[in-house]
């Protein structure tokens, strides 16, 4: 079987590509920057370095939020032709925190209370009513970038004035006090395969490893695992990272990452996540191929059944007082001279079927 990993060539992607070689006959590493979409003519197509992308049994596409439109477009065109662990819509949903919040809410997945305002004036009205501290963040961003902390109306209002100059929408979110601790779970299929607890640096509110956070392995309880798996399913990803906080009411989801870094969590949990991803992709691809073969066989059998049932419109051929059946009917029925048949007749209708003499 053939598999392609389309990415920006991160270390995590290279690890995964190397692990895939243990399971697939051919593994191609394709740079996302070399992918194009041809929208001209009657049929759109995905191009790689100017020529149509080859046929693969599995394609694992991932990359930065800056490439979300390209990833979604390419996945949309490819998803019916090959197995892809990330649904096309996930590249839009997961790379936009607002859309992620909306999707999680639709699926009743717990998350911190969040607000979005259309104007600065509306945002200030929200700031007057909510409890502090709060988090303010841009809908797009990764690794904790674009996340700000405000412990009072005054500081939040000052941030708001600065943010309004950027002419970007932003989210206002309740701050869940956890002592600077959050959890990252890696979801593959319907399982959490690795999880770590991250502790923010003393001068930071973000627990992200890239922001100086310190991680340690942790065993999540069954309810928290379910929240992580449900979040992955909600956005349409078979492989993703889910970031959560432990609130007084249990785990709440703060972010879903469909292109999670593997270095930190693999090292901390002593888990070969790249291999687990590759093994899952192989098993899933085999399953999808078998299902497609079964569906193809069913279609062939259906066609055969249609051939075996033949209806025609024709004039009757009378030979004296007898009716001569058309040749196609005698061929399809497979009745022979030696067969006993049961013939029933009523006005405007004649039926003939084989009669077994016991």
CORNORJO-V252481 format. One record per backbone hydrogen bond with DSSP energy under -1.0 kcal/mol. CO is the residue of the C=O (numbers start at 0). NH is the residue of the N-H. If there is no record, write none. Layout:
[[CO | NH] [CO | NH]]
This chain:
[[0 | 24] [0 | 25] [1 | 56] [1 | 57] [2 | 27] [3 | 59] [4 | 29] [5 | 61] [6 | 31] [9 | 13] [10 | 14] [11 | 15] [12 | 16] [13 | 17] [14 | 18] [15 | 19] [16 | 20] [18 | 21] [19 | 22] [19 | 23] [25 | 2] [27 | 4] [29 | 6] [30 | 33] [31 | 34] [33 | 48] [35 | 46] [37 | 44] [44 | 37] [45 | 52] [46 | 35] [47 | 50] [50 | 47] [56 | 82] [57 | 3] [59 | 5] [63 | 66] [64 | 67] [66 | 70] [67 | 71] [68 | 72] [69 | 73] [70 | 74] [71 | 75] [72 | 76] [73 | 77] [74 | 78] [77 | 80] [77 | 81] [82 | 58] [84 | 237] [86 | 89] [87 | 90] [88 | 91] [88 | 92] [89 | 93] [92 | 95] [95 | 99] [96 | 100] [97 | 101] [98 | 102] [99 | 103] [100 | 104] [101 | 105] [102 | 106] [103 | 108] [104 | 107] [109 | 252] [112 | 173] [114 | 171] [118 | 122] [119 | 123] [120 | 124] [121 | 125] [122 | 126] [123 | 127] [125 | 128] [125 | 129] [132 | 174] [133 | 149] [134 | 172] [135 | 147] [136 | 170] [138 | 96] [141 | 144] [145 | 137] [147 | 135] [149 | 133] [151 | 155] [152 | 156] [153 | 157] [154 | 158] [155 | 159] [156 | 160] [157 | 161] [158 | 162] [159 | 163] [162 | 165] [170 | 136] [171 | 114] [172 | 134] [179 | 199] [181 | 197] [182 | 243] [183 | 195] [184 | 241] [185 | 192] [186 | 239] [187 | 190] [190 | 187] [193 | 185] [194 | 217] [195 | 183] [196 | 215] [197 | 181] [198 | 213] [200 | 203] [207 | 210] [207 | 212] [208 | 211] [213 | 198] [215 | 196] [220 | 224] [221 | 225] [222 | 226] [223 | 227] [224 | 228] [225 | 229] [226 | 230] [227 | 231] [228 | 232] [229 | 233] [230 | 234] [231 | 236] [235 | 86] [237 | 188] [239 | 186] [240 | 256] [241 | 184] [242 | 253] [242 | 254] [243 | 182] [244 | 251] [246 | 249] [249 | 246] [251 | 244] [254 | 242] [256 | 240] [261 | 265] [262 | 266] [263 | 267] [264 | 268] [265 | 270] [270 | 272] [271 | 275] [272 | 276] [273 | 277] [274 | 278] [275 | 279] [276 | 280] [277 | 281] [278 | 282] [279 | 283] [280 | 284] [281 | 285] [282 | 286] [283 | 287] [284 | 288] [285 | 289] [286 | 290] [287 | 291] [288 | 292] [289 | 293] [290 | 294] [291 | 295] [292 | 296] [293 | 297] [294 | 298] [295 | 299] [296 | 300] [297 | 301] [298 | 302] [299 | 303] [300 | 304] [301 | 305] [302 | 306] [303 | 307] [316 | 323] [318 | 321] [321 | 318] [325 | 329] [326 | 330] [327 | 331] [328 | 332] [329 | 333] [335 | 338] [339 | 354] [341 | 352] [343 | 350] [345 | 348] [348 | 345] [350 | 343] [352 | 341]]
